[in-house]
Amino acid sequence: MFRRLTIERFKERYTTLGLVGRSFGIHNRIARTVVEENGVEPVIDPEWLGTRVYLRADIDVQSDNLLQVSAEKVAARPEARTAPESAPIDAKTAKMT
């Protein structure tokens, strides 16, 4: 029970770049660039831990910047938002499937 509470408290206070990237639909390296260019540093030594952990509150402050990067990514690839056109299927082909 104690471990579960400790883990939940950790998740409430800290976050990783993988979670940030998934939340905003961007790659974690792009998230890292945005966050660290705006002065947010990892709270635990990344070399020692093997991952970058940030205070959730610091990431929340950067959410507008992350949303802007995410929107730019979507705007740069309009074909990704629409389904590809499919060829019409004739009656003979439809029976085969």
C-alpha positions in Angstrom: 0.0 0.0 0.0 2.8 2.4 0.9 4.6 1.8 -2.4 1.4 2.5 -4.4 0.9 5.8 -2.6 4.5 6.8 -3.1 4.3 6.0 -6.8 1.0 7.9 -7.2 2.6 10.9 -5.4 5.6 10.7 -7.7 3.3 10.6 -10.8 1.4 13.6 -9.5 4.5 15.7 -9.0 6.8 14.6 -11.9 6.6 13.7 -15.5 8.9 12.3 -18.3 9.4 13.6 -21.8 7.8 10.4 -23.2 4.6 11.3 -21.4 4.8 14.9 -22.5 5.4 13.9 -26.1 2.4 11.5 -26.1 0.2 14.1 -24.5 0.9 16.7 -27.1 1.4 14.4 -30.1 5.0 15.3 -30.7 8.3 13.4 -30.4 9.9 13.4 -27.0 13.1 15.1 -28.5 11.0 18.0 -29.8 9.3 18.3 -26.4 12.8 18.4 -24.8 13.9 21.1 -27.1 10.8 23.2 -26.4 10.9 22.7 -22.7 14.7 23.3 -22.2 14.8 26.3 -24.6 12.4 27.9 -22.2 14.5 27.4 -19.2 13.0 24.2 -17.7 15.7 21.8 -16.5 15.3 18.1 -15.3 15.0 17.8 -11.6 17.0 14.6 -11.4 20.4 14.1 -13.0 19.5 12.4 -16.4 22.9 10.7 -16.6 22.4 9.0 -13.3 18.7 8.1 -13.8 18.8 7.3 -17.5 15.8 9.6 -18.3 14.8 13.2 -18.0 12.3 13.8 -15.2 10.6 17.2 -14.9 8.3 18.8 -12.4 4.8 18.6 -13.8 4.1 22.2 -12.8 7.0 23.4 -14.9 5.7 21.4 -17.9 2.2 22.9 -17.3 3.6 26.4 -17.6 5.1 25.4 -21.0 1.8 23.8 -22.3 1.1 26.8 -24.6 4.5 26.4 -26.3 4.1 22.7 -26.6 0.6 23.1 -28.1 2.0 25.6 -30.6 4.6 23.1 -31.8 2.0 20.4 -32.0 -0.3 22.6 -34.1 2.6 23.5 -36.4 3.4 19.8 -36.9 -0.2 19.1 -37.9 -0.4 22.1 -40.2 2.8 21.1 -41.9 1.3 17.7 -42.8 -2.3 18.3 -44.0 -2.4 15.0 -45.8 -2.1 13.2 -42.5 -5.4 14.6 -41.4 -7.5 13.3 -44.3 -8.2 9.8 -45.4 -6.6 8.7 -48.7 -9.0 8.5 -51.6 -9.9 4.9 -52.5 -10.6 3.5 -55.9 -14.3 2.6 -56.6 -15.0 -1.1 -56.2 -17.0 -2.8 -58.9 -19.6 -5.5 -58.2 -17.2 -8.4 -59.2 -14.5 -7.3 -56.9 -16.9 -6.7 -54.1 -18.1 -10.4 -54.3 -14.5 -11.6 -54.0 -13.9 -9.9 -50.7 
